[in-house]
Amino acid sequence: MDRAPLRTLRVGGLVQGLEESDAEVLERAMRRVGAAPDETRGGRIARRSVDARKRPVQLPVQVDLVVPEGFRSKALQREERSGRVRSAPLPGSLQPRSTGGRFVGARVVVVGTGPAGMFAALPLALGGAQVTVLDRGADLSERHKRLVPFHRGGALDPETNLLFGEGGAGTYSDGKLYTRVDHPLEVPILEELVAAGAPPEILFDARAHVGTDRLHTVLPALRQRLVDLGVEFRFGCRLEELELSPSEPGRVTGLRTTLGRLPCDAVVLATGHSARDTWETLALQGVPFETKPFQFGVRIEHPQELITRARYGEPAPEVLGAASYALTAKPSGTVRGAHSFCMCPGGRVVASVHEEGHLCTNGMSNSTHSSRWANSGLVVTLGPEDYGGDGPFAGVAFQRRMERLAFEAGGGTYAAPAQRADDFLAGRPSRGELATSLVFGARAARLDELLPEAVTGALAAALARWERVIPGYSGAEGLLLGFEARSSGPVRIPRDRDTLLVDGFRNLQAVGEGAGWAGGIMSAAIDGARAGLALLALA
Ligand SMILES: Cc1cc2nc3c(=O)[nH]c(=O)nc-3n(C[C@H](O)[C@H](O)[C@H](O)COP(=O)(O)OP(=O)(O)OC[C@H]3O[C@@H](n4cnc5c(N)ncnc54)[C@H](O)[C@@H]3O)c2cc1C
């Protein structure tokens, strides 16, 4: 067998035709670098995106080709000089390298089964730690059962809901997996998700998403993978307090939980952006918290057809499915910038809450993106100078105030206060039926008056601009729903940049969105995995 060292080339600057197969693009990539089929040892699409600015819509692609290390055709040299071909980045690994660290074989508790917690547990288990993962919410099947009565008008369960329970906040989401961080751990994480049943396209699709329906099969498979590695899961188990060593400052010796004491050698906190009660207790125990800027605004919903028509033209190519968008409006003078966030094509708006009497919007969708609605967050960044108050939890207090306001303005039934985009811009109330995919419905309210002035001003400027990008976006068919209060976390836990140990602690790491170090499924998963690897590498 040929064992010559190999090199992976990343071939860019290619555009795939809507009718063109992947194999045909691979052939074109080989021709581009002057490689005959028998000179390549494999190839795959590494990245595919949709460029909706062009007509017809284009699919820019990057292809990875594996060639012998010594392969140097004239064509390759020319393409490398032009920058269209380069060496593909080397993927990282979730398998810890260190076998002699002090936490190898140790008892590690991971708090939270969101992406950060699950991907912290994986390298820890692969590296031989004895891992227990706990979550205050229920396992997936029980979580699903408990959400049904809430969505039918029943009481909200503060422990198991759209934010808490197996899989964390992203379980009922679009399952978008893109990140702007381009980290070496991204590929091994995506490979784990594919092995757990996620579609293989997530490995290269620049707009990769899994969808709530598929996440419901992927998450149990991921849990089984961890169980097979010896990880123990405890659901319905809330971390109440840390047990701290009386003789060694900054050493956690165990956890007090709703299911009893749990002695341990190290803890990974991965509690997500809504564990407000837990943060307050941990702060009293000396865990440092800082307030940080976060995003705040509304969700906007349109008929999906309006978005797809504007993005892809008419008739929209069926192969492209429901169109998505990402919009930004730069600041201008004293008016702040705004951007769309967490756009869910073919999805629905959800009441993403865990505290009774509070309302916060978000969006989810299934893998097929098949609903007739498109929704997205429209957010503005707010800092401590905007939301006022003192102390590390001033942002949380602001979120709570605004969520309470949204609940009341919606009529106290988890219906969202809403205003059509054209009425928002004109500063008038909306009349008539306000159709929405939110199961609790929408109720007319003056969002332009309820929102902080800076947010109203920024959203108005952005909506006026985006109408030019997507005709109809800011008209009567765009419905603003309040409020999008938790697009990112309002606190940060300061930590060491390499070990991810919380400042002042020897065996406590804080990761993911709740620690203020991630903002999305992939970035939380990467942060968690970094923590697991870093803990095992500690001498
Ligand atoms: C409706 C919705 C849709 C979203 N859509 C997307 C999307 O499409 N793409 C994307 O990238 N991001 C999306 N997000 C954001 C994404 O879900 C989060 O960024 C991500 O889940 C954060 O991961 P995490 O592991 O840090 O925390 P989480 O996923 O929030 O997990 C934290 C877990 O900790 C548990 N926990 C909290 N406190 C305790 C305690 N005291 N004891 C025990 N357990 C505790 C919670 O029950 C929870 O399960 C969405 C969020 C929502 C709410």
The ligand as a Gaussian input file, in Angstrom:
#p B3LYP/6-31G(d) Opt

LIG

0 1
 C      -35.103000      29.095000      21.591000
 C      -33.607000      29.221000      21.381000
 C      -33.096000      29.035000      20.099000
 C      -31.723000      29.112000      19.897000
 N      -31.243000      28.860000      18.642000
 C      -29.918000      28.787000      18.454000
 C      -29.386000      28.379000      17.214000
 O      -30.105000      28.034000      16.281000
 N      -28.028000      28.359000      17.073000
 C      -27.184000      28.722000      18.082000
 O      -25.962000      28.678000      17.903000
 N      -27.658000      29.090000      19.273000
 C      -29.005000      29.124000      19.491000
 N      -29.484000      29.478000      20.711000
 C      -28.513000      29.810000      21.784000
 C      -27.898000      28.520000      22.315000
 O      -28.917000      27.633000      22.657000
 C      -27.014000      28.808000      23.512000
 O      -26.017000      29.727000      23.122000
 C      -26.324000      27.543000      24.017000
 O      -27.275000      26.549000      24.325000
 C      -25.487000      27.848000      25.242000
 O      -24.926000      26.657000      25.675000
 P      -24.487000      26.409000      27.182000
 O      -24.077000      24.993000      27.245000
 O      -23.541000      27.463000      27.574000
 O      -25.819000      26.637000      28.066000
 P      -27.255000      26.016000      27.965000
 O      -27.498000      25.380000      26.656000
 O      -28.181000      27.089000      28.384000
 O      -27.261000      24.849000      29.053000
 C      -27.197000      25.111000      30.403000
 C      -27.795000      23.946000      31.156000
 O      -27.460000      24.101000      32.545000
 C      -28.543000      23.699000      33.329000
 N      -28.461000      24.367000      34.623000
 C      -28.573000      25.688000      34.899000
 N      -28.414000      25.914000      36.209000
 C      -28.203000      24.719000      36.785000
 C      -27.993000      24.300000      38.128000
 N      -27.958000      25.172000      39.137000
 N      -27.845000      22.990000      38.379000
 C      -27.891000      22.079000      37.374000
 N      -28.099000      22.422000      36.085000
 C      -28.232000      23.727000      35.795000
 C      -29.770000      24.107000      32.532000
 O      -30.878000      23.314000      32.879000
 C      -29.314000      23.891000      31.088000
 O      -29.721000      22.640000      30.593000
 C      -30.854000      29.407000      20.969000
 C      -31.374000      29.618000      22.256000
 C      -32.731000      29.517000      22.469000
 C      -33.266000      29.730000      23.851000

